Amino acid sequence: MEFSGPPPLFKQGASARVKVVVFSTLALLLLFVDSHLSTLSMVRQSIGTVLYPLQVLAMTPRDASYQISDYFSALTELKSENDKLKLQQTLDAQVLQQGKHLLAENAQLRQLLGTSQQLPVKSILGEILYNTRDPFTRKIVLDRGVQQGVALGQPVIDHVGVVGQVTRVFPFTSEVTLLTDKDQAIPAQVVRNGLRAVVYGRGQSNTLDLRFMPTNADIRKGDVLVTSGIGGIYPAGLAVATVTEVDAKSADSFLHILCEPIGGINRHRQLLILLTQDSLFPHGLEDAKFANGEDAGAAGKAEAKRKADLKAERKDEKKKEVEKKELEKKTESKVEKEAAETAGAQKKILKKAGAEADATAIAGSEPRSTAKTESKAELKPSPATAKPSANSQQQSEAIKK
């Protein structure tokens, strides 16, 4: 049996070359028609709409991987950024707090400067270094000492009132006893009526005591106490305290009065030291030094020189007292010697008179009365003998005076 060709199942169509030519021509034709007539836009949109779900489904794995990667990247970035922001917030908070502290300190320094300009006495600014270790006292240490002109007894204030008094001085530091110390007292008076009183510390941080006020004293709660100027330590008119409690008990002779200090006893780091003892310096030296703005160390040297002069004067006074005592001793010894000589002369006269009386009695030439008269006459000391005794008595009275 003879086959004429391949079976129908394996029949081949047009050749590959023909297919390429046909489809290329068809593509070019469609491109030409679409570019000039725009007739395939509707077909394109329809096909895109039908194929869109398939496109989304095909891109779902890719989008999921992108989202997971972005999630972890964003989480790491956010954590790092959060840490940076927290650190920056801490730094900003520190700067903010320092700024607030500087603002408060600046305001206080301005107030202290205004107070210093209003005061009639010179003053210097001191900063608190630390509190003393004794828990039963109320004392602080400032960074100003003898080299800056600080002396014992000078008052210490802030911009509103009295804080304390300088009680110990070192070359570069000074110790200040606060008003609330139990051993501190300050003369004061009531602003409302001028009533004078003495304010004492109680050893507590924010309480003062007004003692020895009679029960009929005109003082009320809310009265303001200022320095009276008595004693010459505190200038008059500085605010001290406000009366917070007045208790009149019938069994007591005095009022129980509690006060609250006006000054910032525990609130500030900068204080003013009033140089109220400037007059102790040699005349003209202190004014010239401070007026020229020179270092206050020269004033400290002048104070040391003044103390040395006072020491020399005291030494001279002691020397004079010793010389005076020696002169008194010599005068007393001289008086005693003259008194002894006078007593010896009187004894000799008595012996002589007794011997003559015995001789007269034996002889019997004169009556007994005559002998007694002569013996009495002989017993009287002569003016020459009595004169040294009178002179010695006058010298003794002069020494006693």
PAMAR-761534 format. One record per residue (C-alpha): residue number from 0; x, y, z. Coordinates in nm, 2 decimals, decimal comma. Layout:
N
+-----+--------+--------+--------+
| num |     c1 |     c2 |     c3 |
+-----+--------+--------+--------+
| NUM |      X |      Y |      Z |
...
+-----+--------+--------+--------+
# end
This chain:
401
+-----+--------+--------+--------+
| num |     c1 |     c2 |     c3 |
+-----+--------+--------+--------+
|   0 |   0,00 |   0,00 |   0,00 |
|   1 |   0,14 |   0,33 |  -0,10 |
|   2 |   0,11 |   0,64 |   0,11 |
|   3 |   0,08 |   0,97 |  -0,08 |
|   4 |   0,16 |   1,20 |   0,22 |
|   5 |   0,16 |   1,23 |   0,60 |
|   6 |  -0,15 |   1,14 |   0,79 |
|   7 |  -0,41 |   1,41 |   0,86 |
|   8 |  -0,31 |   1,42 |   1,23 |
|   9 |   0,04 |   1,53 |   1,15 |
|  10 |  -0,05 |   1,76 |   0,86 |
|  11 |   0,15 |   2,09 |   0,87 |
|  12 |   0,01 |   2,43 |   0,78 |
|  13 |   0,19 |   2,72 |   0,63 |
|  14 |   0,56 |   2,74 |   0,68 |
|  15 |   0,71 |   2,95 |   0,95 |
|  16 |   0,84 |   3,21 |   0,71 |
|  17 |   0,49 |   3,27 |   0,59 |
|  18 |   0,36 |   3,30 |   0,94 |
|  19 |   0,61 |   3,56 |   1,03 |
|  20 |   0,53 |   3,77 |   0,73 |
|  21 |   0,16 |   3,75 |   0,79 |
|  22 |   0,17 |   3,84 |   1,16 |
|  23 |   0,42 |   4,12 |   1,11 |
|  24 |   0,20 |   4,27 |   0,85 |
|  25 |  -0,10 |   4,24 |   1,07 |
|  26 |   0,09 |   4,41 |   1,36 |
|  27 |   0,20 |   4,69 |   1,15 |
|  28 |  -0,15 |   4,74 |   1,02 |
|  29 |  -0,29 |   4,75 |   1,37 |
|  30 |  -0,03 |   5,00 |   1,48 |
|  31 |  -0,10 |   5,22 |   1,19 |
|  32 |  -0,48 |   5,21 |   1,25 |
|  33 |  -0,44 |   5,27 |   1,62 |
|  34 |  -0,21 |   5,56 |   1,58 |
|  35 |  -0,42 |   5,74 |   1,32 |
|  36 |  -0,77 |   5,64 |   1,39 |
|  37 |  -0,76 |   5,56 |   1,77 |
|  38 |  -1,02 |   5,28 |   1,72 |
|  39 |  -0,85 |   5,02 |   1,96 |
|  40 |  -0,86 |   5,22 |   2,28 |
|  41 |  -1,20 |   5,07 |   2,39 |
|  42 |  -1,06 |   4,72 |   2,31 |
|  43 |  -0,75 |   4,80 |   2,52 |
|  44 |  -0,95 |   4,92 |   2,81 |
|  45 |  -1,17 |   4,62 |   2,81 |
|  46 |  -0,88 |   4,38 |   2,80 |
|  47 |  -0,71 |   4,58 |   3,08 |
|  48 |  -1,02 |   4,56 |   3,30 |
|  49 |  -1,05 |   4,19 |   3,24 |
|  50 |  -0,69 |   4,12 |   3,32 |
|  51 |  -0,66 |   4,35 |   3,63 |
|  52 |  -0,77 |   4,09 |   3,89 |
|  53 |  -0,51 |   3,85 |   3,74 |
|  54 |  -0,24 |   4,12 |   3,77 |
|  55 |  -0,33 |   4,19 |   4,14 |
|  56 |  -0,33 |   3,82 |   4,22 |
|  57 |   0,01 |   3,78 |   4,05 |
|  58 |   0,16 |   4,08 |   4,24 |
|  59 |   0,02 |   3,97 |   4,58 |
|  60 |   0,33 |   3,77 |   4,69 |
|  61 |   0,56 |   4,05 |   4,59 |
|  62 |   0,36 |   4,32 |   4,78 |
|  63 |   0,34 |   4,10 |   5,09 |
|  64 |   0,72 |   4,06 |   5,09 |
|  65 |   0,77 |   4,43 |   5,05 |
|  66 |   0,53 |   4,51 |   5,33 |
|  67 |   0,70 |   4,27 |   5,57 |
|  68 |   1,04 |   4,41 |   5,49 |
|  69 |   0,91 |   4,77 |   5,53 |
|  70 |   0,75 |   4,68 |   5,86 |
|  71 |   1,07 |   4,55 |   6,02 |
|  72 |   1,28 |   4,84 |   5,87 |
|  73 |   1,03 |   5,09 |   6,00 |
|  74 |   1,02 |   4,93 |   6,34 |
|  75 |   1,40 |   4,94 |   6,37 |
|  76 |   1,41 |   5,30 |   6,25 |
|  77 |   1,14 |   5,41 |   6,49 |
|  78 |   1,31 |   5,25 |   6,78 |
|  79 |   1,64 |   5,43 |   6,70 |
|  80 |   1,46 |   5,76 |   6,65 |
|  81 |   1,27 |   5,71 |   6,98 |
|  82 |   1,60 |   5,66 |   7,17 |
|  83 |   1,75 |   5,97 |   7,01 |
|  84 |   1,44 |   6,17 |   7,10 |
|  85 |   1,45 |   6,05 |   7,46 |
|  86 |   1,81 |   6,15 |   7,49 |
|  87 |   1,75 |   6,48 |   7,34 |
|  88 |   1,45 |   6,53 |   7,57 |
|  89 |   1,67 |   6,46 |   7,87 |
|  90 |   1,94 |   6,71 |   7,75 |
|  91 |   1,67 |   6,97 |   7,68 |
|  92 |   1,52 |   6,91 |   8,03 |
|  93 |   1,86 |   6,97 |   8,19 |
|  94 |   1,92 |   7,28 |   7,98 |
|  95 |   1,57 |   7,40 |   8,07 |
|  96 |   1,62 |   7,34 |   8,44 |
|  97 |   1,96 |   7,52 |   8,43 |
|  98 |   1,79 |   7,80 |   8,24 |
|  99 |   1,52 |   7,83 |   8,50 |
| 100 |   1,79 |   7,83 |   8,78 |
| 101 |   1,99 |   8,09 |   8,60 |
| 102 |   1,68 |   8,31 |   8,55 |
| 103 |   1,59 |   8,28 |   8,92 |
| 104 |   1,95 |   8,35 |   9,02 |
| 105 |   1,97 |   8,65 |   8,79 |
| 106 |   1,65 |   8,79 |   8,94 |
| 107 |   1,78 |   8,74 |   9,29 |
| 108 |   2,12 |   8,91 |   9,19 |
| 109 |   1,93 |   9,20 |   9,04 |
| 110 |   1,73 |   9,24 |   9,36 |
| 111 |   2,05 |   9,21 |   9,57 |
| 112 |   2,21 |   9,48 |   9,35 |
| 113 |   1,91 |   9,70 |   9,40 |
| 114 |   1,92 |   9,65 |   9,77 |
| 115 |   2,30 |   9,72 |   9,78 |
| 116 |   2,24 |  10,05 |   9,60 |
| 117 |   1,97 |  10,15 |   9,84 |
| 118 |   2,17 |  10,08 |  10,16 |
| 119 |   2,37 |  10,36 |  10,31 |
| 120 |   2,66 |  10,13 |  10,40 |
| 121 |   2,90 |   9,94 |  10,17 |
| 122 |   2,83 |   9,58 |  10,11 |
| 123 |   2,99 |   9,28 |   9,93 |
| 124 |   2,82 |   8,98 |   9,77 |
| 125 |   2,90 |   8,64 |   9,91 |
| 126 |   2,80 |   8,29 |   9,81 |
| 127 |   2,71 |   8,01 |  10,05 |
| 128 |   2,97 |   7,73 |  10,03 |
| 129 |   2,81 |   7,48 |  10,28 |
| 130 |   2,63 |   7,44 |  10,61 |
| 131 |   2,82 |   7,37 |  10,93 |
| 132 |   2,83 |   7,01 |  11,06 |
| 133 |   2,68 |   7,08 |  11,40 |
| 134 |   2,31 |   6,98 |  11,37 |
| 135 |   2,22 |   7,18 |  11,68 |
| 136 |   2,32 |   7,51 |  11,54 |
| 137 |   2,21 |   7,72 |  11,24 |
| 138 |   2,52 |   7,84 |  11,07 |
| 139 |   2,65 |   7,87 |  10,71 |
| 140 |   2,99 |   7,94 |  10,55 |
| 141 |   3,04 |   8,21 |  10,29 |
| 142 |   3,32 |   8,25 |  10,04 |
| 143 |   3,43 |   8,59 |  10,17 |
| 144 |   3,68 |   8,66 |  10,45 |
| 145 |   3,93 |   8,90 |  10,60 |
| 146 |   4,09 |   8,95 |  10,26 |
| 147 |   3,77 |   9,09 |  10,13 |
| 148 |   3,71 |   9,32 |  10,43 |
| 149 |   3,48 |   9,10 |  10,63 |
| 150 |   3,49 |   9,14 |  11,01 |
| 151 |   3,32 |   9,00 |  11,32 |
| 152 |   2,97 |   9,12 |  11,39 |
| 153 |   2,88 |   9,24 |  11,04 |
| 154 |   2,52 |   9,17 |  10,95 |
| 155 |   2,42 |   8,95 |  10,65 |
| 156 |   2,10 |   9,02 |  10,45 |
| 157 |   1,93 |   8,92 |  10,13 |
| 158 |   1,70 |   9,13 |   9,91 |
| 159 |   1,41 |   9,12 |  10,16 |
| 160 |   1,55 |   9,11 |  10,51 |
| 161 |   1,81 |   9,02 |  10,77 |
| 162 |   1,95 |   8,66 |  10,75 |
| 163 |   2,22 |   8,65 |  11,02 |
| 164 |   2,55 |   8,79 |  11,15 |
| 165 |   2,92 |   8,71 |  11,09 |
| 166 |   3,05 |   8,52 |  11,40 |
| 167 |   3,38 |   8,38 |  11,28 |
| 168 |   3,62 |   8,51 |  11,02 |
| 169 |   3,90 |   8,34 |  10,83 |
| 170 |   4,13 |   8,48 |  10,56 |
| 171 |   3,91 |   8,37 |  10,27 |
| 172 |   3,59 |   8,25 |  10,43 |
| 173 |   3,35 |   8,35 |  10,71 |
| 174 |   3,10 |   8,18 |  10,93 |
| 175 |   2,75 |   8,33 |  10,96 |
| 176 |   2,51 |   8,25 |  11,24 |
| 177 |   2,15 |   8,26 |  11,12 |
| 178 |   1,87 |   8,44 |  11,30 |
| 179 |   1,71 |   8,11 |  11,38 |
| 180 |   2,01 |   7,99 |  11,59 |
| 181 |   1,92 |   7,95 |  11,96 |
| 182 |   2,21 |   8,17 |  12,07 |
| 183 |   2,13 |   8,46 |  11,83 |
| 184 |   1,95 |   8,78 |  11,92 |
| 185 |   1,87 |   9,10 |  11,74 |
| 186 |   1,73 |   9,43 |  11,86 |
| 187 |   1,41 |   9,52 |  11,67 |
| 188 |   1,10 |   9,74 |  11,68 |
| 189 |   0,74 |   9,72 |  11,56 |
| 190 |   0,68 |   9,93 |  11,24 |
| 191 |   0,32 |  10,01 |  11,34 |
| 192 |   0,39 |  10,18 |  11,67 |
| 193 |   0,77 |  10,18 |  11,72 |
| 194 |   0,76 |   9,94 |  12,01 |
| 195 |   1,12 |   9,81 |  12,08 |
| 196 |   1,19 |   9,45 |  12,15 |
| 197 |   1,46 |   9,18 |  12,12 |
| 198 |   1,41 |   8,89 |  11,88 |
| 199 |   1,57 |   8,55 |  11,97 |
| 200 |   1,63 |   8,24 |  11,77 |
| 201 |   1,47 |   7,91 |  11,87 |
| 202 |   1,70 |   7,67 |  11,70 |
| 203 |   1,42 |   7,59 |  11,45 |
| 204 |   1,44 |   7,65 |  11,07 |
| 205 |   1,16 |   7,90 |  11,03 |
| 206 |   1,06 |   8,03 |  11,38 |
| 207 |   1,18 |   8,32 |  11,60 |
| 208 |   1,08 |   8,42 |  11,95 |
| 209 |   0,99 |   8,76 |  12,09 |
| 210 |   1,06 |   8,74 |  12,46 |
| 211 |   1,00 |   8,95 |  12,77 |
| 212 |   0,71 |   9,15 |  12,64 |
| 213 |   0,46 |   9,25 |  12,91 |
| 214 |   0,10 |   9,13 |  12,88 |
| 215 |  -0,03 |   9,48 |  12,81 |
| 216 |   0,22 |   9,54 |  12,52 |
| 217 |   0,06 |   9,67 |  12,20 |
| 218 |   0,16 |   9,40 |  11,96 |
| 219 |  -0,07 |   9,20 |  11,72 |
| 220 |  -0,05 |   8,92 |  11,48 |
| 221 |   0,08 |   9,04 |  11,14 |
| 222 |   0,30 |   9,32 |  11,28 |
| 223 |   0,62 |   9,36 |  11,10 |
| 224 |   0,95 |   9,39 |  11,29 |
| 225 |   1,25 |   9,58 |  11,16 |
| 226 |   1,59 |   9,65 |  11,31 |
| 227 |   1,60 |   9,94 |  11,56 |
| 228 |   1,96 |  10,04 |  11,50 |
| 229 |   2,04 |  10,01 |  11,88 |
| 230 |   2,38 |   9,87 |  11,94 |
| 231 |   2,53 |  10,00 |  11,61 |
| 232 |   2,56 |   9,65 |  11,45 |
| 233 |   2,25 |   9,64 |  11,23 |
| 234 |   2,14 |   9,95 |  11,04 |
| 235 |   1,80 |  10,07 |  11,13 |
| 236 |   1,50 |   9,97 |  10,91 |
| 237 |   1,60 |   9,63 |  10,79 |
| 238 |   1,32 |   9,38 |  10,78 |
| 239 |   1,35 |   9,11 |  11,04 |
| 240 |   1,03 |   8,91 |  11,10 |
| 241 |   0,65 |   8,90 |  11,09 |
| 242 |   0,45 |   8,82 |  11,41 |
| 243 |   0,26 |   8,49 |  11,35 |
| 244 |   0,12 |   8,41 |  11,70 |
| 245 |   0,05 |   8,61 |  12,02 |
| 246 |  -0,05 |   8,41 |  12,32 |
| 247 |  -0,14 |   8,59 |  12,65 |
| 248 |  -0,16 |   8,34 |  12,94 |
| 249 |  -0,30 |   8,47 |  13,27 |
| 250 |  -0,05 |   8,27 |  13,47 |
| 251 |   0,25 |   8,43 |  13,30 |
| 252 |   0,39 |   8,78 |  13,33 |
| 253 |   0,50 |   8,80 |  12,97 |
| 254 |   0,34 |   8,73 |  12,63 |
| 255 |   0,43 |   8,42 |  12,43 |
| 256 |   0,50 |   8,56 |  12,08 |
| 257 |   0,62 |   8,37 |  11,78 |
| 258 |   0,76 |   8,53 |  11,46 |
| 259 |   0,85 |   8,41 |  11,11 |
| 260 |   1,17 |   8,55 |  10,95 |
| 261 |   1,12 |   8,76 |  10,64 |
| 262 |   1,46 |   8,70 |  10,50 |
| 263 |   1,54 |   8,39 |  10,30 |
| 264 |   1,70 |   8,18 |  10,57 |
| 265 |   1,70 |   7,86 |  10,37 |
| 266 |   1,62 |   7,98 |  10,02 |
| 267 |   1,91 |   8,16 |   9,85 |
| 268 |   2,28 |   8,10 |   9,77 |
| 269 |   2,39 |   8,46 |   9,73 |
| 270 |   2,38 |   8,70 |  10,03 |
| 271 |   2,50 |   9,05 |  10,11 |
| 272 |   2,75 |   9,12 |  10,38 |
| 273 |   2,72 |   9,48 |  10,52 |
| 274 |   3,05 |   9,64 |  10,60 |
| 275 |   2,92 |   9,83 |  10,90 |
| 276 |   3,26 |   9,84 |  11,08 |
| 277 |   3,44 |  10,04 |  10,81 |
| 278 |   3,51 |  10,32 |  11,07 |
| 279 |   3,76 |  10,09 |  11,24 |
| 280 |   4,00 |  10,14 |  10,95 |
| 281 |   4,25 |  10,43 |  10,95 |
| 282 |   4,08 |  10,75 |  10,83 |
| 283 |   4,09 |  10,80 |  10,46 |
| 284 |   4,24 |  10,46 |  10,38 |
| 285 |   3,93 |  10,26 |  10,34 |
| 286 |   3,73 |  10,52 |  10,15 |
| 287 |   4,02 |  10,58 |   9,91 |
| 288 |   4,06 |  10,20 |   9,84 |
| 289 |   3,70 |  10,13 |   9,78 |
| 290 |   3,64 |  10,45 |   9,58 |
| 291 |   3,92 |  10,35 |   9,34 |
| 292 |   3,78 |  10,00 |   9,31 |
| 293 |   4,10 |   9,84 |   9,43 |
| 294 |   4,12 |   9,50 |   9,59 |
| 295 |   3,98 |   9,49 |   9,94 |
| 296 |   4,29 |   9,30 |  10,05 |
| 297 |   4,45 |   9,64 |  10,13 |
| 298 |   4,17 |   9,70 |  10,37 |
| 299 |   4,24 |   9,37 |  10,54 |
| 300 |   4,60 |   9,47 |  10,57 |
| 301 |   4,50 |   9,80 |  10,73 |
| 302 |   4,27 |   9,61 |  10,97 |
| 303 |   4,57 |   9,39 |  11,06 |
| 304 |   4,79 |   9,69 |  11,12 |
| 305 |   4,52 |   9,85 |  11,34 |
| 306 |   4,50 |   9,53 |  11,55 |
| 307 |   4,88 |   9,53 |  11,58 |
| 308 |   4,87 |   9,90 |  11,70 |
| 309 |   4,60 |   9,81 |  11,95 |
| 310 |   4,81 |   9,52 |  12,07 |
| 311 |   5,11 |   9,75 |  12,12 |
| 312 |   4,90 |  10,00 |  12,31 |
| 313 |   4,77 |   9,73 |  12,54 |
| 314 |   5,13 |   9,61 |  12,60 |
| 315 |   5,23 |   9,97 |  12,69 |
| 316 |   4,94 |   9,99 |  12,93 |
| 317 |   5,03 |   9,67 |  13,10 |
| 318 |   5,39 |   9,79 |  13,13 |
| 319 |   5,27 |  10,12 |  13,29 |
| 320 |   5,06 |   9,92 |  13,53 |
| 321 |   5,36 |   9,71 |  13,63 |
| 322 |   5,57 |  10,02 |  13,68 |
| 323 |   5,30 |  10,18 |  13,89 |
| 324 |   5,27 |   9,87 |  14,11 |
| 325 |   5,65 |   9,87 |  14,16 |
| 326 |   5,64 |  10,24 |  14,26 |
| 327 |   5,36 |  10,17 |  14,50 |
| 328 |   5,56 |   9,89 |  14,66 |
| 329 |   5,87 |  10,11 |  14,69 |
| 330 |   5,66 |  10,39 |  14,85 |
| 331 |   5,50 |  10,14 |  15,10 |
| 332 |   5,84 |  10,00 |  15,19 |
| 333 |   5,98 |  10,35 |  15,25 |
| 334 |   5,68 |  10,44 |  15,47 |
| 335 |   5,72 |  10,13 |  15,67 |
| 336 |   6,09 |  10,21 |  15,71 |
| 337 |   6,01 |  10,56 |  15,84 |
| 338 |   5,75 |  10,43 |  16,07 |
| 339 |   6,00 |  10,18 |  16,21 |
| 340 |   6,25 |  10,46 |  16,27 |
| 341 |   5,99 |  10,67 |  16,45 |
| 342 |   5,89 |  10,38 |  16,67 |
| 343 |   6,26 |  10,33 |  16,76 |
| 344 |   6,31 |  10,69 |  16,85 |
| 345 |   6,00 |  10,69 |  17,07 |
| 346 |   6,13 |  10,38 |  17,25 |
| 347 |   6,46 |  10,55 |  17,32 |
| 348 |   6,28 |  10,85 |  17,46 |
| 349 |   6,07 |  10,63 |  17,69 |
| 350 |   6,38 |  10,45 |  17,82 |
| 351 |   6,56 |  10,79 |  17,89 |
| 352 |   6,26 |  10,93 |  18,07 |
| 353 |   6,23 |  10,61 |  18,29 |
| 354 |   6,59 |  10,63 |  18,38 |
| 355 |   6,56 |  11,00 |  18,49 |
| 356 |   6,25 |  10,92 |  18,69 |
| 357 |   6,43 |  10,65 |  18,88 |
| 358 |   6,72 |  10,88 |  18,96 |
| 359 |   6,49 |  11,15 |  19,09 |
| 360 |   6,30 |  10,91 |  19,32 |
| 361 |   6,63 |  10,79 |  19,47 |
| 362 |   6,77 |  11,14 |  19,53 |
| 363 |   6,43 |  11,27 |  19,68 |
| 364 |   6,53 |  11,62 |  19,60 |
| 365 |   6,20 |  11,69 |  19,41 |
| 366 |   5,84 |  11,59 |  19,48 |
| 367 |   5,69 |  11,29 |  19,30 |
| 368 |   5,45 |  11,52 |  19,11 |
| 369 |   5,73 |  11,72 |  18,96 |
| 370 |   5,90 |  11,40 |  18,84 |
| 371 |   5,57 |  11,28 |  18,68 |
| 372 |   5,53 |  11,61 |  18,51 |
| 373 |   5,88 |  11,60 |  18,37 |
| 374 |   5,83 |  11,24 |  18,26 |
| 375 |   5,51 |  11,33 |  18,08 |
| 376 |   5,69 |  11,62 |  17,91 |
| 377 |   5,97 |  11,39 |  17,81 |
| 378 |   5,72 |  11,14 |  17,67 |
| 379 |   5,58 |  11,39 |  17,42 |
| 380 |   5,77 |  11,35 |  17,09 |
| 381 |   5,95 |  11,65 |  16,96 |
| 382 |   5,82 |  11,83 |  16,65 |
| 383 |   6,12 |  11,71 |  16,45 |
| 384 |   6,04 |  11,35 |  16,54 |
| 385 |   5,67 |  11,38 |  16,46 |
| 386 |   5,71 |  11,55 |  16,12 |
| 387 |   5,83 |  11,24 |  15,94 |
| 388 |   5,54 |  11,04 |  16,07 |
| 389 |   5,29 |  11,30 |  15,94 |
| 390 |   5,46 |  11,31 |  15,60 |
| 391 |   5,45 |  10,93 |  15,58 |
| 392 |   5,07 |  10,93 |  15,66 |
| 393 |   5,01 |  11,19 |  15,39 |
| 394 |   5,20 |  10,98 |  15,13 |
| 395 |   5,00 |  10,67 |  15,23 |
| 396 |   4,67 |  10,85 |  15,18 |
| 397 |   4,78 |  10,98 |  14,84 |
| 398 |   4,88 |  10,63 |  14,72 |
| 399 |   4,54 |  10,49 |  14,84 |
| 400 |   4,36 |  10,76 |  14,64 |
+-----+--------+--------+--------+
# end
